[in-house]
Amino acid sequence: MVGRTAAGPVTTHAADDVFSRQHAERPSTRAVLLTKVPAAASGGVGARDRVAAAIRWTADDGSARTGRTLVETGQKSGARIIIWRDARSELTIEPPGPTEAACGPAFMGTATGAGALARWRIGRRRIAQRGTEWNGVEPQWRHRTR
């Protein structure tokens, strides 16, 4: 049980290191939307539809780059957006935010705790079942060995 208790903070610290490294390896930069992105077709309240659109950004070496990424609908050509890129200035996904970063270790800790509780309860049930079975078998067994 002590090992499981210590595993929580160790896992959280390791996850923080991973998320910090991901943010360092995936810097954000501004890009320009090259085409108009029509409004969302769903029209639902709070809907955040995203579609692939052409964009342009400047790499670290000053060269112009173009590519496609998912952008929110309803934007005009020339709109400035934030993108994430890797060490080669290629497009990559956004690194996890603070909420996502906290959810991973929290989920793993909860799952580990739930698994430990389930194993403990199953073990207790098996011990009780063996006791019941032994109570039924033991008188016969003792009688045969006398």
C-alpha positions in Angstrom: 0.0 0.0 0.0 2.9 2.4 0.7 4.2 1.8 -2.8 0.9 2.8 -4.3 0.7 5.9 -2.1 4.2 6.9 -3.3 3.3 6.1 -6.9 0.9 9.0 -7.1 3.3 11.9 -6.6 6.0 10.1 -8.6 3.6 9.6 -11.5 2.5 13.2 -11.3 6.1 14.5 -11.3 7.0 12.3 -14.3 3.9 13.5 -16.1 4.7 17.2 -15.4 8.2 16.6 -16.9 6.7 15.0 -20.0 4.2 17.9 -20.5 6.9 20.5 -19.9 9.1 18.8 -22.5 6.2 18.7 -25.0 5.6 22.4 -24.6 9.3 23.1 -25.1 9.5 20.9 -28.2 6.3 22.3 -29.7 6.5 26.1 -29.7 3.5 28.0 -30.8 3.7 30.5 -33.6 1.3 32.8 -35.5 0.1 31.7 -38.9 -2.2 33.3 -41.5 -5.3 31.7 -42.9 -5.0 31.5 -46.7 -8.7 30.7 -47.5 -12.0 31.7 -46.1 -13.5 29.0 -43.8 -17.3 28.9 -44.0 -19.5 29.0 -40.9 -20.4 25.7 -39.2 -23.2 23.8 -40.8 -24.4 22.2 -37.6 -25.6 25.5 -36.1 -25.9 24.0 -32.6 -25.4 26.2 -29.6 -21.8 26.0 -28.5 -20.7 23.9 -31.5 -17.0 24.3 -32.3 -16.7 22.8 -35.7 -13.2 22.6 -37.2 -12.2 22.0 -40.8 -8.9 21.7 -42.6 -7.7 24.9 -44.2 -4.5 26.2 -45.9 -2.2 28.4 -43.7 1.1 30.1 -44.0 3.8 30.7 -41.3 7.4 31.7 -41.0 9.9 29.0 -40.0 12.8 29.7 -37.6 15.2 30.2 -40.6 12.9 32.9 -42.0 11.5 30.8 -44.9 7.8 30.9 -45.6 6.0 27.6 -45.1 2.5 26.5 -46.0 0.4 23.6 -44.9 -3.0 22.5 -43.8 -4.4 22.3 -40.3 -7.7 22.2 -38.5 -9.1 25.7 -37.8 -12.4 26.8 -36.3 -15.1 27.6 -38.8 -16.4 31.0 -39.7 -13.0 32.7 -40.2 -12.0 35.0 -43.1 -9.0 34.7 -45.3 -6.1 36.6 -43.7 -7.1 35.8 -40.1 -4.3 35.1 -37.7 -4.3 31.8 -35.9 -2.0 30.0 -33.5 -0.3 26.8 -34.6 2.3 24.5 -33.1 5.3 23.2 -34.8 8.2 20.8 -34.1 12.0 21.3 -34.3 11.9 21.2 -38.1 9.2 23.9 -38.2 6.6 21.3 -39.4 3.1 21.4 -38.2 2.3 19.3 -35.1 -0.6 19.0 -32.7 -1.1 21.3 -29.8 0.6 20.1 -26.6 -1.7 19.2 -23.7 -3.0 22.1 -21.7 -3.0 22.3 -17.8 -6.4 20.5 -17.6 -5.4 17.7 -19.9 -2.1 17.4 -18.2 -3.8 17.1 -14.8 -6.4 14.6 -16.0 -3.9 11.9 -17.2 -2.2 11.3 -13.8 -5.5 11.8 -11.9 -7.2 9.2 -14.1 -4.3 6.8 -13.6 -4.3 7.3 -9.9 -8.1 6.7 -9.7 -7.9 3.6 -11.9 -5.0 2.2 -9.8 -6.9 2.9 -6.6 -10.1 1.3 -8.0 -8.1 -1.7 -9.1 -6.5 -2.1 -5.7 -9.9 -1.9 -4.0 -11.4 -4.4 -6.4 -8.5 -6.9 -5.8 -8.9 -6.4 -2.0 -12.6 -7.1 -2.1 -12.3 -10.1 -4.3 -9.6 -11.5 -2.0 -11.8 -11.0 1.0 -14.7 -12.7 -0.7 -12.5 -15.7 -1.7 -11.2 -16.0 1.9 -14.8 -16.0 3.2 -15.8 -18.6 0.6 -12.9 -20.9 1.5 -13.9 -20.6 5.2 -17.5 -21.6 4.4 -16.3 -24.5 2.2 -13.8 -25.6 5.0 -16.6 -25.6 7.6 -18.5 -28.1 5.4 -15.6 -30.3 4.6 -13.6 -30.2 7.8 -15.8 -32.4 9.9 -15.7 -35.2 7.3 -12.0 -34.8 6.8 -11.3 -35.0 10.6 -13.5 -38.1 10.8 -11.5 -39.9 8.0 -8.1 -39.2 9.6 -8.9 -40.6 13.1 
